């Protein structure tokens, strides 16, 4: 479409002119060709003899020569839309008991054994929880609530662990005896006692040794039993250390005779360094003439190394190796 103006001459007269034109162009190789129509207006002036304005209709064909055409621009690259998320899987068909949705997926939670513990966290999904107040969230029956090694149907005290002390150790109830196992120690309620200035074991202590032997037999075989010999505060230090070691050795031989392996037993002498009582009455002195039993791993106890032979502490508190006696 075009719109322009200018001067037109009619004979010897010049007059203004306004033109409007519209056309169509079609590409034909290097040529554009197409028809057009137009209109021209010459206003009347005093110099024109014609009494009114002139209106002219125009018609023509356009022809345009063009150089090589540039290639059209490529179409814009439109990134693809992200894929739609897959639809959620349908809820599984639950034919047995179930619980309300727990994990937010819109599905009820299966509970095959109907114990109110969903199968996803139920360690025993086929066996219902016994709801006895002990680990009720794991979904399993708890046959040994107190974990003392005695199953609840046979345990007279299912919520209180047995005390292993040689006294009714299979009824599941704690009880008192001359010997107990506590935190890696054999606790002797009535220690092994000796006569004055002697390493002869008193007869009253033999039931204690029998109870100790019963408990040690049930311990793991790699555990070492330390036999600590002690003396009262009378007499020479060096003599008391030797006497205390001989007392420990006497207990070692007694326990070996009761069926314990000598390799598990380590006698130690402490002299009067660790008294039970500081008094000097006959009963207090007798309490210090004793042997105590400790369960340990293979290693050291205080200054006394217990690997590879018999050891006791001398009067100055230093360890001294003593050859192992012949069995």
C-alpha positions as CSV (number, residue, x, y, z in Angstrom):
1,X,0.0,0.0,0.0
2,X,1.3,3.4,-0.9
3,X,0.2,7.0,-0.2
4,X,2.0,10.0,-1.7
5,X,1.6,13.5,-3.1
6,X,3.3,15.9,-5.6
7,X,2.7,18.2,-8.5
8,X,1.1,17.2,-11.8
9,X,1.2,19.1,-15.1
10,X,-1.8,19.4,-17.3
11,X,-0.6,21.1,-20.5
12,X,1.3,24.2,-19.2
13,X,-0.5,24.2,-15.9
14,X,0.9,22.6,-12.7
15,X,-1.4,21.5,-10.0
16,X,-1.0,19.5,-6.7
17,X,-1.9,15.8,-6.8
18,X,-2.6,13.2,-4.1
19,X,-2.3,9.5,-4.8
20,X,-3.2,6.2,-3.0
21,X,-2.3,2.8,-4.3
22,X,-2.7,-0.8,-3.1
23,X,-1.4,-3.9,-4.8
24,X,-0.4,-7.5,-4.4
25,X,3.0,-9.0,-5.1
26,X,3.9,-12.6,-5.8
27,X,7.4,-14.0,-5.7
28,X,8.5,-15.7,-9.0
29,X,12.1,-16.6,-8.6
30,X,14.2,-13.4,-8.6
31,X,11.1,-11.4,-9.7
32,X,8.1,-10.1,-7.8
33,X,5.1,-9.5,-10.0
34,X,1.5,-8.5,-9.1
35,X,-1.4,-6.2,-10.0
36,X,-2.3,-2.9,-8.2
37,X,-5.1,-0.4,-8.2
38,X,-5.0,3.3,-7.3
39,X,-6.7,6.6,-7.0
40,X,-5.5,10.2,-7.8
41,X,-7.0,13.5,-6.7
42,X,-6.2,16.8,-8.3
43,X,-7.9,19.7,-6.6
44,X,-9.3,22.5,-8.7
45,X,-7.3,25.8,-8.8
46,X,-7.9,29.1,-10.4
47,X,-5.4,28.3,-13.1
48,X,-7.4,25.3,-14.3
49,X,-10.1,25.8,-16.7
50,X,-12.0,22.7,-15.4
51,X,-14.5,23.9,-12.8
52,X,-14.1,21.0,-10.3
53,X,-11.6,18.6,-8.8
54,X,-10.2,15.8,-10.9
55,X,-10.5,12.2,-9.6
56,X,-8.6,9.5,-11.5
57,X,-8.8,5.7,-11.1
58,X,-5.5,3.9,-11.7
59,X,-4.8,0.3,-12.6
60,X,-1.5,-1.4,-13.4
61,X,0.9,-4.4,-13.0
62,X,4.0,-4.2,-10.9
63,X,7.3,-5.9,-11.7
64,X,10.2,-5.9,-9.3
65,X,13.7,-7.5,-9.9
66,X,15.3,-8.6,-6.7
67,X,18.8,-10.0,-5.8
68,X,19.3,-13.5,-4.3
69,X,16.9,-13.9,-1.5
70,X,18.4,-14.7,1.9
71,X,17.2,-18.0,3.4
72,X,14.3,-17.6,5.7
73,X,15.2,-17.7,9.4
74,X,14.9,-21.0,11.2
75,X,11.8,-21.5,13.2
76,X,12.2,-20.7,16.9
77,X,13.3,-23.6,19.1
78,X,10.6,-24.4,21.6
79,X,11.8,-26.6,24.5
80,X,9.7,-29.6,25.1
81,X,7.4,-29.5,28.0
82,X,8.6,-31.7,31.0
83,X,6.9,-35.1,31.1
84,X,4.0,-35.4,33.4
85,X,4.7,-37.4,36.6
86,X,3.5,-40.9,36.5
87,X,0.2,-41.5,38.2
88,X,0.5,-43.0,41.7
89,X,0.3,-46.8,41.8
90,X,-3.0,-48.1,42.9
91,X,-3.3,-49.1,46.5
92,X,-2.7,-52.8,47.0
93,X,-5.6,-55.0,47.7
94,X,-5.7,-55.8,51.4
95,X,-7.7,-58.9,52.2
96,X,-6.8,-59.1,55.9
97,X,-6.7,-56.7,58.8
98,X,-5.3,-53.2,58.1
99,X,-4.4,-49.9,59.8
100,X,-5.0,-46.3,58.8
101,X,-2.6,-44.6,56.3
102,X,0.7,-44.0,58.1
103,X,3.2,-42.8,55.4
104,X,0.9,-40.4,53.5
105,X,0.5,-42.4,50.3
106,X,-3.3,-42.6,50.7
107,X,-3.3,-46.3,51.2
108,X,-4.2,-48.2,54.4
109,X,-1.4,-50.2,56.0
110,X,-1.6,-54.0,56.0
111,X,-1.4,-55.8,59.4
112,X,-1.6,-59.5,58.7
113,X,-1.4,-60.7,62.3
114,X,-3.8,-57.9,63.5
115,X,-1.5,-56.9,66.4
116,X,-1.7,-53.1,65.7
117,X,1.9,-53.1,64.4
118,X,1.9,-52.4,60.6
119,X,3.7,-55.1,58.5
120,X,6.3,-52.6,57.2
121,X,7.9,-52.4,60.7
122,X,6.7,-55.7,62.2
123,X,9.6,-58.0,62.8
124,X,7.2,-60.9,63.1
125,X,4.3,-60.1,60.7
126,X,2.8,-63.5,61.0
127,X,2.8,-63.7,64.8
128,X,0.9,-61.2,66.9
129,X,2.7,-59.1,69.5
130,X,1.9,-60.3,73.1
131,X,1.4,-56.7,74.5
132,X,3.1,-57.4,77.8
133,X,4.6,-54.0,78.3
134,X,8.0,-55.1,77.0
135,X,9.1,-54.0,73.5
136,X,5.5,-53.9,72.3
137,X,6.4,-52.0,69.2
138,X,8.5,-54.7,67.5
139,X,5.6,-56.9,66.7
140,X,7.1,-60.0,68.2
141,X,6.3,-62.2,71.1
142,X,8.8,-61.6,73.9
143,X,9.6,-65.1,75.4
144,X,12.3,-63.7,77.8
145,X,11.3,-60.3,79.0
146,X,14.1,-60.0,81.6
147,X,16.7,-61.5,79.3
148,X,18.1,-63.8,81.9
149,X,18.2,-66.8,79.5
150,X,15.0,-68.4,81.0
151,X,12.0,-68.2,78.8
152,X,8.9,-66.6,80.3
153,X,6.8,-69.8,80.5
154,X,9.5,-71.3,82.8
155,X,10.4,-68.1,84.5
156,X,8.8,-67.6,87.9
157,X,9.9,-64.0,87.8
158,X,9.6,-63.0,84.1
159,X,10.3,-59.3,84.6
160,X,13.2,-59.6,87.1
161,X,16.4,-61.3,85.9
162,X,17.8,-64.4,87.7
163,X,20.9,-63.9,89.8
164,X,23.4,-66.7,88.9
165,X,24.9,-67.7,92.3
166,X,24.5,-71.5,92.5
167,X,21.2,-71.3,94.3
168,X,18.1,-72.2,92.2
169,X,19.7,-70.6,89.1
170,X,17.0,-72.0,86.8
171,X,13.8,-70.7,88.5
172,X,14.2,-67.2,87.0
173,X,14.0,-65.4,90.3
174,X,16.8,-63.5,92.0
175,X,18.0,-65.1,95.2
176,X,20.9,-64.8,97.7
177,X,23.8,-67.2,97.9
178,X,27.4,-67.4,98.9
179,X,28.5,-66.5,95.3
180,X,27.1,-64.1,92.7
181,X,28.3,-62.8,89.3
182,X,28.1,-59.0,89.1
183,X,29.7,-56.8,86.4
184,X,32.5,-59.2,85.5
185,X,33.3,-60.2,89.1
186,X,32.5,-63.3,91.2
187,X,31.3,-61.7,94.4
188,X,31.8,-64.0,97.3
189,X,29.5,-63.2,100.2
190,X,31.6,-65.4,102.5
191,X,35.3,-65.3,101.5
192,X,37.7,-68.2,101.6
193,X,39.3,-68.1,105.0
194,X,42.4,-69.6,106.4
195,X,43.9,-70.4,109.8
196,X,46.4,-68.0,111.3
197,X,49.9,-68.2,109.7
198,X,48.7,-71.0,107.4
199,X,47.6,-71.6,103.9
200,X,45.3,-74.4,104.9
201,X,41.7,-73.7,103.8
202,X,39.1,-73.8,106.6
203,X,36.4,-76.4,106.2
204,X,33.7,-73.7,106.3
205,X,35.0,-72.3,103.0
206,X,34.7,-75.4,101.0
207,X,31.0,-74.8,100.0
208,X,32.1,-71.4,98.8
209,X,34.7,-73.0,96.5
210,X,32.2,-75.5,95.2
211,X,29.8,-72.7,94.3
212,X,32.7,-70.8,92.6
213,X,33.5,-73.8,90.6
214,X,29.9,-74.2,89.5
215,X,29.7,-70.6,88.2
216,X,33.1,-70.6,86.5
217,X,32.1,-73.7,84.5
218,X,29.3,-71.7,82.9
219,X,31.6,-68.7,81.9
220,X,33.1,-68.3,78.4
221,X,36.2,-70.4,78.1
222,X,38.5,-67.5,77.3
223,X,37.7,-65.7,80.6
224,X,40.5,-65.8,83.2
225,X,39.8,-66.3,86.9
226,X,42.1,-64.3,89.1
227,X,42.6,-65.7,92.6
228,X,43.7,-62.9,95.0
229,X,45.4,-64.0,98.2
230,X,45.4,-61.6,101.2
231,X,47.0,-61.7,104.7
232,X,46.3,-59.8,107.9
233,X,48.4,-56.9,109.0
234,X,50.6,-58.8,111.5
235,X,54.0,-60.0,110.6
236,X,56.7,-59.1,108.0
237,X,55.7,-57.6,104.7
238,X,57.8,-60.0,102.6
239,X,56.5,-63.0,104.6
240,X,52.9,-61.9,104.2
241,X,53.2,-61.5,100.5
242,X,54.6,-65.0,100.2
243,X,51.9,-66.4,102.5
244,X,49.1,-64.6,100.6
245,X,50.4,-66.1,97.3
246,X,50.5,-69.6,98.9
247,X,46.9,-69.1,100.0
248,X,45.9,-68.2,96.4
249,X,47.8,-71.2,95.2
250,X,45.9,-73.4,97.6
251,X,42.6,-72.2,96.3
252,X,43.9,-72.7,92.7
253,X,44.6,-76.4,93.5
254,X,41.2,-76.8,95.2
255,X,39.4,-75.4,92.2
256,X,41.4,-77.6,89.8
257,X,40.5,-80.6,91.9
258,X,36.8,-79.6,91.4
259,X,37.2,-79.9,87.7
260,X,38.3,-76.4,86.5
261,X,41.1,-76.1,83.9
262,X,44.3,-74.9,85.7
263,X,45.0,-72.7,82.6
264,X,42.1,-70.5,83.4
265,X,43.2,-69.8,87.0
266,X,45.7,-67.2,88.0
267,X,46.8,-67.0,91.7
268,X,48.0,-63.5,92.9
269,X,49.5,-62.5,96.2
270,X,48.7,-59.1,97.7
271,X,50.0,-59.5,101.3
272,X,48.4,-57.0,103.6
273,X,48.1,-54.2,101.0
274,X,44.2,-54.6,100.7
275,X,42.7,-55.3,104.1
276,X,39.0,-55.7,104.6
277,X,39.3,-54.2,108.1
278,X,41.9,-52.1,109.9
279,X,40.9,-53.4,113.3
280,X,42.9,-55.9,115.4
281,X,40.2,-58.0,116.9
282,X,40.3,-61.7,116.2
283,X,37.3,-61.5,113.9
284,X,38.7,-58.5,112.0
285,X,42.1,-60.2,111.6
286,X,40.4,-63.4,110.3
287,X,38.4,-61.3,107.8
288,X,41.7,-60.1,106.3
289,X,43.1,-63.7,105.9
290,X,41.2,-64.5,102.8
291,X,41.1,-65.2,99.1
292,X,38.8,-63.3,96.7
293,X,37.9,-64.3,93.1
294,X,37.8,-61.9,90.1
295,X,36.7,-62.8,86.6
296,X,38.9,-61.0,84.0
297,X,40.1,-61.2,80.4
298,X,43.7,-62.2,79.6
299,X,45.7,-59.1,80.6
300,X,46.9,-57.2,83.6
301,X,45.4,-56.5,87.1
302,X,47.1,-53.5,88.8
303,X,50.9,-54.1,88.7
304,X,50.5,-57.9,88.3
305,X,50.8,-59.2,84.7
306,X,48.8,-62.5,84.3
307,X,50.0,-63.6,80.9
308,X,52.2,-66.7,80.6
309,X,52.9,-67.7,84.2
310,X,52.1,-67.3,87.9
311,X,52.8,-63.8,89.3
312,X,52.5,-62.2,92.7
313,X,53.3,-58.8,94.2
314,X,56.4,-58.6,96.3
315,X,56.9,-56.6,99.5
316,X,57.8,-53.5,97.5
317,X,54.7,-53.8,95.4
318,X,56.5,-55.1,92.2
319,X,55.4,-58.1,90.3
320,X,57.6,-61.2,90.3
321,X,57.2,-64.2,88.1
322,X,57.0,-67.6,89.7
323,X,57.2,-70.8,87.6
324,X,54.0,-72.7,87.1
325,X,53.8,-75.6,89.4
326,X,53.5,-79.1,88.0
327,X,49.9,-80.3,87.7
